[in-house]
Amino acid sequence: MSHLQSPQVVNPDTMRSVLGRFASGVTVVTGLVNDQPLGMTIQSFLSLSLEPPLVLISVARTSSTWPLLRLQGQFAVNILGETQAGVASSFGRRQGKTFDGVPWRPGPATGSPVLKNAVAWIEAEIWQTYDGGDHEIAVARVLDLGTEDYESSPLLFYRSGFTALAHTDAAARTRAHCNKDA
Ligand SMILES: Cc1cc2nc3c(=O)[nH]c(=O)nc-3n(C[C@H](O)[C@H](O)[C@H](O)COP(=O)(O)O)c2cc1C
């Protein structure tokens, strides 16, 4: 099947399989609630607006972490580095999340955990939430942001698995092609 024929053919497995072809970075969204660090892995993150500075995340309604972060009204988005697949897996679980062995420091604007070895971090406060079916869409205003380790490469998620930027000849050719007119 190469194209959509009717709404009935859209089932969750098809959605996962087709949409899994969209490669993305991986983040851990963190917050400090009652002095306890909390976090969850989020792939559906994007930069939304420069003026005002807004980012967007989409969170499953089944999440037990998100209601606590939403109540707090602010969080940090940590863009993971290529060495952090273990962190992404650990914070992608429903239970047993722990910051043990995950060094972090409080972000300057919100105190939310900024993870060591993340490539970048963004602290934000919730601006608006929207209905997103079985997810909630949260648009948040950026309060502060920075790069942790400018040289490190991001962790990627593609077709249900973790990967990293390729350093092959093909990848080098693509980069050269894309940078030609820049
Ligand atoms: C690579 C990866 C990406 C994920 N992206 C999302 C996402 O964008 N939105 C979401 O709600 N959950 C996402 N999850 C799942 C959540 O991290 C997971 O359901 C959450 O940590 C559940 O725990 P909680 O009930 O304590 O919130 C992702 C998990 C992984 C491993």
PDBQT file of the ligand as one rigid body, heavy atoms in Angstrom, charges set to zero:
ROOT
HETATM    1  C1  LIG A 201      12.759   7.812  22.017  1.00  0.00    +0.000 C 
HETATM    2  C2  LIG A 201      11.489   8.086  22.776  1.00  0.00    +0.000 A 
HETATM    3  C3  LIG A 201      10.688   9.153  22.417  1.00  0.00    +0.000 A 
HETATM    4  C4  LIG A 201       9.508   9.435  23.112  1.00  0.00    +0.000 A 
HETATM    5  N1  LIG A 201       8.757  10.516  22.736  1.00  0.00    +0.000 NA
HETATM    6  C5  LIG A 201       7.617  10.782  23.402  1.00  0.00    +0.000 A 
HETATM    7  C6  LIG A 201       6.842  11.917  23.063  1.00  0.00    +0.000 A 
HETATM    8  O1  LIG A 201       7.163  12.686  22.156  1.00  0.00    +0.000 OA
HETATM    9  N2  LIG A 201       5.709  12.161  23.775  1.00  0.00    +0.000 N 
HETATM   10  C7  LIG A 201       5.327  11.334  24.806  1.00  0.00    +0.000 A 
HETATM   11  O2  LIG A 201       4.305  11.608  25.428  1.00  0.00    +0.000 OA
HETATM   12  N3  LIG A 201       6.049  10.265  25.154  1.00  0.00    +0.000 NA
HETATM   13  C8  LIG A 201       7.186   9.967  24.485  1.00  0.00    +0.000 A 
HETATM   14  N4  LIG A 201       7.932   8.893  24.838  1.00  0.00    +0.000 N 
HETATM   15  C9  LIG A 201       7.448   8.028  25.924  1.00  0.00    +0.000 C 
HETATM   16  C10 LIG A 201       7.605   8.675  27.261  1.00  0.00    +0.000 C 
HETATM   17  O3  LIG A 201       8.937   9.053  27.538  1.00  0.00    +0.000 OA
HETATM   18  C11 LIG A 201       7.116   7.713  28.331  1.00  0.00    +0.000 C 
HETATM   19  O4  LIG A 201       5.838   7.278  27.996  1.00  0.00    +0.000 OA
HETATM   20  C12 LIG A 201       7.049   8.399  29.649  1.00  0.00    +0.000 C 
HETATM   21  O5  LIG A 201       8.344   8.530  30.176  1.00  0.00    +0.000 OA
HETATM   22  C13 LIG A 201       6.093   7.643  30.518  1.00  0.00    +0.000 C 
HETATM   23  O6  LIG A 201       6.397   7.833  31.869  1.00  0.00    +0.000 OA
HETATM   24  P1  LIG A 201       5.469   8.650  32.849  1.00  0.00    +0.000 P 
HETATM   25  O7  LIG A 201       4.134   7.950  32.902  1.00  0.00    +0.000 OA
HETATM   26  O8  LIG A 201       6.211   8.587  34.140  1.00  0.00    +0.000 OA
HETATM   27  O9  LIG A 201       5.314  10.040  32.323  1.00  0.00    +0.000 OA
HETATM   28  C14 LIG A 201       9.116   8.601  24.176  1.00  0.00    +0.000 A 
HETATM   29  C15 LIG A 201       9.936   7.521  24.565  1.00  0.00    +0.000 A 
HETATM   30  C16 LIG A 201      11.110   7.269  23.888  1.00  0.00    +0.000 A 
HETATM   31  C17 LIG A 201      11.983   6.123  24.331  1.00  0.00    +0.000 C 
ENDROOT
TORSDOF 0
